[in-house]
Amino acid sequence: MLTHSLRSAVAAASFVSFSVPVLAQAIPNLPAVVVTGNPLGSDLSDLVSPVSVMDDHALRLHGASTLGETVGNLPGVSSTWFGPNASRPVIRGLDGDRVRILGNGGASLDASSLSYDHAVTIDPLAIERVEVVRGPAALMYGGNAVGGVVNAIDNRIPQYALDGASGRVETMLGGADSTRSLSGRGEFGASGFNLHVDGFRRSTSDTRVPDSTGMSRIRNSAAHSDGGALGGSFAGDHGYLGLSYSQFNSDYGTVAEPTVTIGMRSERWDLAGEARDLDGFITGVKAHFGHTDYDHTEFDDGAPATRFLTQGNDFRLEASHAPIGPLRGVIGLQADSSDFSALGDEAFVPATATDTRALFLFEEMRLGALRLTFGGRLERVKIASDGGGPDDLNAPGNARFGDGQERRFTARSAAFGAIYPLNEVLSLAGQLAHTERAPTFYELYANGPHAATGNYELGDATLDKEQSNSLDVQLRLKLGEHSASFGVFHSRFRNYIALAGSGNSRDEDGLINNVGGELPEFVYQAVPAKFTGFEAQAHLLLCHCAGELHLDLQADAVRASNRDTGEALPRIPPMRALAALNWQHDALLTRLEVQGARRQERVDTNGSPTAGYTLVNAFASYRLPGAGGMNWEAWLRGNNLFDVEARSAVSFLKDLAPLPGRSVMAGLRADF
């Protein structure tokens, strides 16, 4: 099957012969060091795990209103697409709690993994760089990074001394959702003291979709968001210490319900520091502490209905040690805690408290040309439920969430990786990982109607920790201006926790009614599962012809199945392909892109096939001559130029919320 998919991908890539690179690798002058996935910091080509980087330039080219849509065209990455306002990254078919979202390496605490209509509290307007690790990253970030990690970096706590003042302002207008946005940031440094300030505001209207869908716009998809941050640090040659405060606010339509909107507020404090070049066995120390207050209210026809509250802390400490023979590495500890509550008629989970404590070790060594990495993580997780809730109509006199209870888990994860240069052009990288993930509070304790999915969802308080073994192999090529990679992966879960239909139906009050029940009952249950797929990409310099002409090719696919029955797992992305032609001459940059997705016919018993599609996009930017210390850039982006109807196989709302139709967006940016 994988060989057939590869042949199809190559054919698709050959067909779409003109396109825009969606990868940061297609943009020259990437920062040399990647900080996510390797605590020692490594060049992109030296990382064992597959990593994609979107720098500031790539974010400007491909930024969207959500983090999921911004990174959703990277190799192996898609998004949940619950309309234009709520979209989490999906990595290799894994979503929800199996993809760890970070801000500057710290946990991003919100309710986005609980429900698809809950937005991530990171706006692409506020970030400078995104690093995406594909595949297990449990050693550094816990078992809930079995799918991968998305780390958004914003420099709100400057780590190095700044000299003088710098900043930028950018405005954007247009797009399928009629975006009106303004963002800016400024930094100042003198005598080791650094100050950072940023802010953004974005308003959108209901998203326009192709006429062939039978609707002109996605209902209830307008939004308004704003936020900002103030941070400062003292930095020198041997380290820094800093503090930041940030706020994110968003009011948006949920799409699934025509009269339901969400008002979201998040405040966060971060304290971070690092000591470098220490004498002794410990050569460096990094520490980070974050506190988040998250609050969102769901309004039905303007009246408050359900309120979700999360308050949490995350702490991380890493210490790098002096070489022990050929070994160099990092030891660390991590402590996270969060209190969650849902108040209102549509609360389908009880109030819970989750505490996580972990110790981890990461080591690397070189044996001639061979580079080895290995390590382990021991993690203890406690998840407590307050129980209670409304009366259970199926067991009168008993609370729906039952009595208060507590589950404790000990998760052990380990990984071994290697990179070996076959010659001056080719290298081989591979990683073998064992990952254990504790169930989330909603997988254990959910019991109620979930409006976003239209299901009645039931947790299972007896679930065991999820265990998986994964293998990832990549062949990489680097020859002058040309680069390419081809990788395959396979993950095998002993007990993958899936939300599957039970065959029962319930009414809105939770009473089992298999005759007239409006809500299908879905239960979190453990099933043996496997995920197999490939990722391929290439960046080629075609010629120096009145500038530089580059071609980028990309394809990926994943196949996910229940190992017992062979049935497909739900909402798995189809095979995709993309090709890009990119021409740059002095201040002018132009691109043309074609991206395609195959028809997804492998669906579970509750799913339906999703048609394939081919989209054409274009981009042009021009750097204007600077004046008075200002550098200007104007850009124009056109998406889905032929107004093709397209739907996401990953989305719960694929029938209600097609992908956006034809649109044009313009932007103007000034740097100083």
C-alpha positions in Angstrom: 0.0 0.0 0.0 2.8 2.4 0.9 4.6 1.7 -2.4 1.4 2.4 -4.3 1.0 5.7 -2.3 4.6 6.7 -3.2 4.0 6.1 -6.9 0.8 8.2 -6.7 2.6 10.9 -4.9 5.4 11.1 -7.5 2.8 11.2 -10.2 0.9 14.0 -8.4 4.1 16.0 -7.9 4.9 15.7 -11.5 1.5 16.9 -12.5 1.5 19.9 -10.2 4.7 21.4 -11.8 4.3 25.0 -10.8 3.9 25.9 -7.1 4.9 27.9 -4.1 7.1 26.4 -1.4 5.2 26.0 1.9 8.3 24.9 3.7 10.7 27.1 5.6 13.4 25.0 4.0 12.6 26.7 0.7 13.5 30.1 2.2 17.2 30.9 2.4 19.1 31.9 5.5 17.3 29.8 8.1 18.6 30.2 11.6 21.3 27.6 12.2 20.1 26.2 15.6 16.9 24.4 16.3 15.9 24.3 19.9 12.9 22.0 19.9 13.5 18.2 20.2 17.2 18.5 21.2 18.1 20.4 24.4 21.7 20.7 23.2 20.6 22.7 20.2 21.5 21.4 16.7 21.7 22.4 13.1 18.6 21.3 11.2 20.5 18.7 9.2 21.9 17.1 12.4 18.6 16.4 14.1 17.5 12.8 14.4 13.8 13.5 14.4 12.3 15.1 11.3 11.9 18.8 12.0 10.3 21.7 9.9 11.0 25.3 10.7 8.9 28.3 9.7 10.9 31.5 10.2 9.5 35.0 10.1 9.5 35.1 6.3 7.6 31.8 5.9 5.0 32.9 8.5 4.3 36.0 6.5 3.9 33.9 3.4 1.6 31.2 4.9 0.3 32.7 8.1 -3.4 32.1 8.9 -5.8 33.0 11.7 -5.0 29.8 13.6 -1.8 27.9 14.5 -3.2 24.7 12.9 -3.8 26.3 9.5 -0.5 28.1 9.6 1.5 24.9 9.9 -1.0 22.6 8.2 0.8 22.4 4.9 4.2 21.3 6.3 5.1 17.7 5.5 3.2 15.3 7.7 1.2 18.1 9.2 -2.5 18.8 8.7 -5.2 20.5 10.9 -8.5 19.8 12.6 -10.2 22.6 10.7 -13.3 23.3 12.9 -13.9 26.3 10.8 -11.5 29.3 10.5 -11.4 30.1 14.2 -10.5 26.8 15.9 -7.8 24.5 14.3 -5.2 22.4 16.1 -2.2 20.8 14.3 -2.5 17.1 13.4 0.8 15.3 12.9 1.0 12.0 11.1 -2.8 11.5 11.7 -2.4 12.0 15.5 -4.3 14.9 17.1 -5.6 16.2 20.4 -3.5 15.4 23.4 -1.0 13.5 21.3 0.4 16.7 19.8 2.1 19.0 22.3 1.7 22.7 21.7 4.4 24.9 23.3 5.1 28.6 23.6 8.9 29.2 23.9 9.3 25.6 25.1 6.6 26.0 27.9 3.2 24.4 28.0 0.4 26.2 26.2 -2.6 25.7 28.6 -6.0 26.0 27.1 -9.0 23.8 26.4 -8.3 23.2 22.7 -7.5 19.4 23.1 -10.8 18.9 25.0 -13.0 20.0 22.1 -12.5 20.8 18.4 -14.4 24.1 18.7 -12.0 25.5 21.3 -9.2 27.7 19.9 -5.5 27.5 20.7 -4.4 30.6 22.6 -1.5 31.3 20.3 -2.1 33.8 17.4 0.3 33.6 14.4 0.4 37.4 14.4 2.4 37.3 17.6 5.0 34.7 16.9 8.4 35.0 15.1 9.2 31.4 14.4 7.6 27.9 14.6 9.5 24.6 15.0 7.6 21.4 14.3 9.0 18.0 15.4 7.3 15.1 13.7 7.2 11.8 15.5 7.6 10.9 19.2 9.2 13.6 21.3 8.2 12.1 24.7 11.7 12.2 26.2 11.7 16.0 26.4 8.0 16.8 26.5 6.1 13.9 28.0 4.0 11.0 26.6 1.4 13.4 25.1 4.1 14.3 22.5 3.8 10.9 20.9 2.6 12.5 17.6 5.0 15.5 17.8 5.6 19.0 19.0 4.7 22.4 17.7 6.8 25.1 19.4 5.8 28.8 18.8 8.6 31.2 19.6 8.1 34.9 20.1 11.2 36.3 21.9 9.0 37.9 24.6 11.8 37.3 27.0 15.0 38.2 25.1 17.8 35.7 25.8 20.7 37.7 24.5 21.7 41.4 24.9 20.1 43.8 22.5 21.7 46.9 21.2 19.4 49.9 20.4 15.9 49.8 19.2 14.1 47.7 16.5 10.6 46.8 15.6 8.0 46.2 12.9 4.4 47.1 12.1 2.2 45.1 9.6 -1.3 45.3 8.4 -3.3 42.8 6.3 -6.6 43.2 4.4 -8.6 40.7 2.5 -8.8 36.9 2.3 -11.9 34.6 2.2 -12.8 35.9 5.7 -12.2 39.6 4.9 -9.4 39.9 7.4 -8.6 43.3 8.9 -5.5 43.0 11.0 -2.8 45.2 12.6 0.2 43.9 14.5 3.4 45.3 15.8 6.3 44.6 18.0 9.3 46.6 19.4 12.5 45.8 21.2 15.0 47.9 23.0 18.3 47.1 24.6 21.0 48.9 26.4 23.7 47.9 28.9 22.3 44.4 29.2 18.7 45.4 29.9 16.2 44.4 27.2 12.6 45.3 26.7 10.0 43.7 24.4 6.5 44.8 23.6 4.0 43.4 21.1 0.4 43.7 20.2 -2.1 42.6 17.6 -5.8 43.0 16.6 -7.6 40.9 14.0 -11.3 41.0 12.8 -12.9 38.7 10.3 -16.3 38.2 8.7 -18.0 34.9 7.8 -15.7 32.9 5.5 -16.6 32.8 1.8 -16.7 29.4 0.2 -17.1 28.3 -3.4 -20.6 28.6 -4.9 -20.6 24.9 -5.8 -21.0 24.1 -2.1 -24.6 25.4 -2.1 -23.7 28.1 0.4 -22.0 31.4 0.0 -20.3 31.6 3.4 -19.7 29.4 6.4 -22.3 30.4 8.9 -21.3 31.9 12.3 -17.6 32.0 11.4 -16.8 35.6 12.1 -14.3 36.5 14.8 -12.4 39.2 16.6 -9.2 38.6 18.5 -6.6 40.8 20.2 -3.7 40.5 22.5 -0.2 41.5 23.4 2.7 41.1 25.7 5.3 43.0 27.7 8.6 41.4 28.6 12.0 42.2 29.8 15.3 40.6 30.7 18.8 41.2 31.9 21.2 39.4 29.5 24.9 39.0 29.2 27.5 36.8 27.7 26.8 34.0 30.2 23.1 34.0 30.5 19.9 35.9 31.1 17.0 36.3 33.5 13.6 37.7 32.4 9.9 38.0 32.9 6.9 38.5 30.6 3.2 39.0 30.8 0.9 38.2 27.9 -2.8 38.3 27.2 -5.0 36.7 24.5 -8.7 37.5 23.8 -10.9 36.0 21.2 -14.7 36.2 20.5 -15.7 33.9 17.7 -18.5 31.9 16.2 -18.4 28.1 16.7 -19.7 27.2 13.2 -21.3 23.9 14.4 -24.2 25.8 16.0 -25.6 28.9 14.2 -26.3 30.8 17.5 -23.3 29.7 19.7 -20.3 32.0 20.1 -17.3 31.7 22.4 -15.7 34.5 24.4 -12.2 33.4 25.4 -9.7 35.1 27.7 -6.2 33.9 28.6 -3.5 35.6 30.8 0.0 34.2 31.2 3.1 35.0 33.3 6.5 33.6 32.3 9.8 33.6 34.2 12.8 32.2 32.4 16.6 32.2 32.9 19.7 30.5 31.8 23.3 30.3 33.0 25.8 29.4 30.3 29.5 28.4 30.3 29.7 27.3 33.9 32.8 25.7 35.5 32.5 22.2 36.9 30.5 19.2 36.0 27.3 21.2 35.3 28.1 23.5 32.4 24.8 25.1 31.9 21.3 25.5 33.5 18.0 26.5 32.0 14.8 27.1 33.9 11.3 28.2 33.0 8.2 28.8 35.0 4.8 29.7 33.6 1.4 30.4 35.1 -1.8 30.6 33.0 -5.4 31.7 33.8 -7.7 30.6 31.1 -11.4 31.4 30.9 -13.9 30.9 28.1 -17.7 31.2 28.1 -20.0 29.7 25.5 -23.0 32.0 24.6 -26.2 30.6 23.1 -28.1 33.4 21.3 -26.2 35.9 23.5 -26.9 34.3 26.8 -24.1 32.6 28.8 -24.5 28.8 28.7 -21.3 27.0 29.7 -18.1 28.3 31.2 -14.7 26.6 31.0 -11.9 27.5 33.5 -8.3 26.3 33.5 -5.6 27.5 35.9 -2.2 25.9 35.7 1.5 26.1 36.3 4.4 24.6 34.4 8.0 24.3 35.5 11.0 23.0 33.6 14.6 22.7 34.7 17.5 21.5 32.5 21.1 21.1 33.4 23.8 20.2 30.7 26.8 18.3 31.9 30.5 18.3 31.0 31.5 15.5 28.6 31.8 12.0 30.1 34.1 10.4 27.7 32.3 10.8 24.4 29.0 11.6 26.0 27.4 15.0 26.4 23.9 15.6 27.4 21.2 17.1 29.6 19.4 15.9 32.7 16.1 17.6 33.7 12.9 17.7 35.6 9.4 18.9 34.7 6.4 19.7 36.8 3.0 20.6 35.4 -0.3 21.1 37.2 -3.7 22.3 36.1 -7.2 22.6 37.6 -10.1 22.4 35.1 -13.8 23.1 35.6 -16.8 23.4 33.4 -19.9 25.2 34.7 -23.3 25.1 32.9 -25.8 22.9 31.2 -23.5 21.6 28.5 -20.6 20.6 30.8 -19.7 17.0 29.7 -16.7 16.6 32.0 -16.4 17.1 35.8 -14.1 19.4 37.6 -10.6 17.8 37.6 -7.1 18.4 38.8 -4.1 17.0 36.8 -0.5 16.9 38.2 2.5 15.6 36.3 6.1 15.2 37.6 8.9 13.9 35.4 12.6 13.3 35.3 14.4 13.0 31.9 17.8 12.3 30.5 19.1 13.1 26.9 22.6 12.1 25.8 24.5 12.1 22.5 27.8 10.8 21.4 30.0 10.5 18.3 31.8 7.4 17.2 33.7 8.5 14.2 31.2 9.7 11.6 28.3 8.1 13.4 26.2 10.3 15.8 24.1 8.5 18.4 21.4 10.0 20.7 19.5 8.2 23.4 17.7 8.9 26.6 14.7 8.1 28.9 11.9 9.7 30.8 10.1 8.7 34.0 6.7 10.4 34.4 4.2 10.2 37.2 0.7 11.5 36.5 -2.2 12.0 39.0 -5.7 12.8 37.6 -8.5 13.5 40.2 -12.2 14.1 39.5 -14.5 15.9 41.8 -17.4 13.8 40.5 -21.0 15.1 41.1 -22.9 16.8 38.3 -26.6 16.5 37.4 -28.7 13.5 38.1 -28.0 10.4 35.9 -31.4 9.6 34.4 -30.2 6.1 33.6 -29.5 5.5 37.3 -31.8 7.8 39.2 -30.4 9.1 42.5 -26.8 9.0 41.3 -24.8 11.9 40.0 -23.8 11.7 36.3 -20.1 12.0 37.1 -20.3 9.6 40.1 -18.2 10.0 43.2 -14.9 11.8 43.3 -12.1 9.5 42.3 -8.4 9.6 41.5 -6.2 7.7 39.0 -2.4 7.5 39.2 -0.1 6.5 36.3 3.7 5.9 35.9 4.8 6.3 32.3 8.2 5.3 31.1 9.5 6.4 27.7 12.8 5.8 25.9 14.4 6.5 22.6 17.5 5.7 20.6 18.5 7.5 17.4 21.4 7.7 15.0 22.6 9.7 12.0 25.3 8.4 9.7 26.7 10.2 6.6 26.9 7.7 3.8 29.1 10.0 1.7 29.4 13.8 1.2 26.0 14.0 -0.3 23.8 11.4 1.5 23.1 10.7 5.1 20.8 8.3 6.9 18.9 9.1 10.1 16.7 6.8 12.2 15.0 6.7 15.6 13.4 3.9 17.6 11.1 5.0 20.5 8.9 3.5 23.1 6.3 6.0 24.5 3.8 5.8 27.3 1.0 8.3 27.7 -1.4 8.7 30.6 -5.1 9.1 29.6 -6.4 12.7 29.8 -9.1 13.8 32.2 -11.8 13.7 29.5 -10.8 10.3 28.2 -11.3 9.0 31.8 -14.3 11.0 33.1 -16.3 12.5 30.2 -20.1 11.8 30.5 -22.4 14.1 28.6 -23.6 15.6 25.3 -20.8 17.3 23.4 -22.4 20.0 21.2 -19.3 20.5 19.1 -19.3 16.9 17.8 -23.0 16.2 18.1 -22.3 13.1 20.1 -22.9 11.9 23.7 -19.4 11.1 24.9 -18.4 8.7 27.6 -15.0 8.3 29.2 -13.7 5.1 30.8 -12.2 5.6 34.3 -10.5 2.2 34.1 -8.3 3.0 31.0 -4.7 2.1 31.3 -1.8 4.2 30.0 -1.4 4.2 26.2 1.7 2.4 25.0 3.4 2.6 21.6 6.6 1.7 19.7 7.7 3.8 16.8 10.3 3.5 14.1 11.3 6.5 11.9 13.9 6.3 9.1 15.0 9.2 6.8 17.4 9.4 3.8 18.7 12.9 3.4 20.5 14.6 0.5 22.4 17.8 0.4 24.3 18.9 -2.8 25.1 22.5 -3.0 21.9 24.4 -3.4 19.9 21.2 -3.7 18.4 19.3 -0.8 15.9 16.5 -0.4 14.7 13.9 2.1 12.5 10.8 2.0 11.3 9.2 5.2 9.1 6.4 6.3 7.6 5.8 9.8 5.6 3.1 11.6 4.0 3.4 15.0 2.3 0.4 16.7 0.0 1.1 19.7 -0.9 -1.7 22.1 -3.9 0.2 23.4 -4.7 3.4 21.3 -7.4 5.4 23.1 -10.0 6.1 20.4 -13.4 7.7 20.6 -15.6 5.1 18.9 -19.4 4.7 18.4 -21.0 2.2 20.7 -24.2 1.6 18.7 -26.4 3.3 21.4 -28.2 6.6 21.1 -29.2 9.1 23.8 -31.4 12.1 24.1 -30.1 15.5 25.2 -30.7 14.6 28.8 -28.5 11.6 28.6 -31.2 9.0 28.7 -30.4 5.9 26.6 -33.0 5.8 23.8 -32.1 3.7 20.8 -35.3 4.5 19.0 -35.7 8.2 19.2 -32.3 9.3 20.6 -30.9 12.3 18.9 -27.3 11.8 19.9 -25.1 8.8 19.0 -23.2 7.5 21.9 -19.4 7.5 21.6 -17.1 5.9 24.1 -13.4 6.3 24.8 -11.9 2.8 24.4 -8.5 1.2 24.0 -7.9 -0.5 20.7 -4.7 -2.0 19.1 -3.7 0.3 16.3 -0.9 1.0 13.8 0.1 4.1 11.8 2.3 3.8 8.7 3.3 6.5 6.3 5.9 8.5 4.4 7.1 12.1 3.9 9.1 13.3 1.0 10.4 16.8 0.1 12.9 18.4 -2.3 14.3 21.9 -2.9 16.1 22.3 -6.2 17.8 25.3 -7.7 16.8 25.2 -11.4 18.9 28.1 -12.7 20.4 31.6 -12.1 18.2 33.2 -14.8 17.7 36.9 -14.2 17.5 35.9 -10.6 17.1 32.6 -8.9 14.5 30.0 -9.9 13.7 27.2 -7.4 11.5 24.2 -7.5 10.0 22.6 -4.4 8.3 19.2 -4.3 6.5 17.6 -1.4 4.3 14.6 -0.6 3.1 12.7 2.4 0.7 10.0 3.4 -0.4 8.1 6.5 -2.5 4.9 6.8 -4.0 4.2 10.3 -5.9 1.0 11.2 -7.3 -1.0 14.0 -4.9 -4.0 14.2 -7.6 -6.4 15.3 -10.3 -5.6 12.7 -8.3 -3.8 9.9 -10.8 -1.0 10.0 -9.6 2.5 9.3 -9.3 4.9 12.2 -11.4 8.0 12.0 -10.4 11.4 10.4 -7.1 10.4 8.9 -5.7 12.8 6.3 -5.4 11.6 2.7 -2.2 11.5 0.7 -1.2 14.9 -0.4 1.3 16.4 -2.9 2.6 19.9 -3.6 5.0 21.5 -6.0 6.3 25.1 -6.1 8.0 27.3 -8.5 9.7 30.3 -6.8 11.5 33.1 -8.6 13.4 35.9 -6.9 15.1 38.9 -8.5 16.5 41.6 -6.3 13.5 43.0 -4.4 10.9 41.0 -6.2 9.7 37.5 -5.1 7.0 35.6 -7.0 5.6 32.2 -6.5 3.0 29.9 -8.0 1.6 26.9 -6.1 -0.5 23.9 -6.8 -1.4 21.5 -4.0 -3.5 18.4 -4.1 -5.1 15.9 -1.9 -6.4 12.4 -3.0 -9.9 11.2 -2.3 -10.0 9.6 1.2 -11.9 6.4 1.0 -10.5 4.6 4.0 -12.9 5.6 6.7 -14.4 4.1 9.9 -17.9 2.8 10.1 -19.2 6.2 11.2 -17.4 8.1 8.5 -17.9 8.9 4.9 -15.4 9.3 2.0 -14.0 12.8 1.2 -13.4 13.9 -2.3 -9.9 14.9 -3.4 -9.1 18.4 -4.7 -6.4 20.5 -6.4 -5.9 24.1 -5.4 -3.8 26.8 -7.1 -2.3 29.6 -5.1 0.0 32.5 -6.0 2.1 35.0 -4.1 4.2 38.1 -4.9 6.1 40.5 -2.7 8.3 43.6 -3.3 10.7 45.2 -0.9 10.5 49.0 -1.2 13.5 51.3 -0.9 14.0 52.2 2.8 13.9 55.8 4.0 14.6 57.2 7.4 15.8 53.8 8.8 12.5 52.1 7.7 12.4 49.1 5.4 9.1 48.4 3.7 7.6 45.3 2.0 4.3 45.0 0.2 2.8 41.6 -0.7 -0.2 40.1 -2.4 -1.5 36.5 -1.9 -4.1 34.7 -3.8 -5.5 31.4 -2.6 -7.7 28.8 -4.4 -7.6 30.9 -7.5 -10.0 28.7 -9.4 -12.6 28.6 -6.6 -12.5 24.8 -6.2 -14.7 23.1 -3.7 -12.5 21.3 -1.1 -13.2 19.6 2.2 -10.9 18.3 4.9 -11.1 14.6 5.6 -9.7 15.4 9.1 -12.5 17.8 10.1 -15.6 16.8 12.1 -17.4 19.6 10.1 -16.3 18.7 6.6 -19.9 18.8 5.4 -20.8 22.0 7.2 -17.5 23.9 6.7 -15.7 23.5 3.4 -12.3 25.0 2.9 -12.2 28.7 1.9 -13.0 29.7 -1.6 -11.2 32.1 -4.0 -9.5 35.0 -2.1 -7.0 37.7 -2.4 -5.1 39.2 0.6 -2.7 42.2 0.6 -0.2 43.2 3.3 2.2 46.0 4.0 5.0 45.8 6.5 7.5 48.2 7.9 10.7 47.2 9.8 13.0 49.5 11.6 
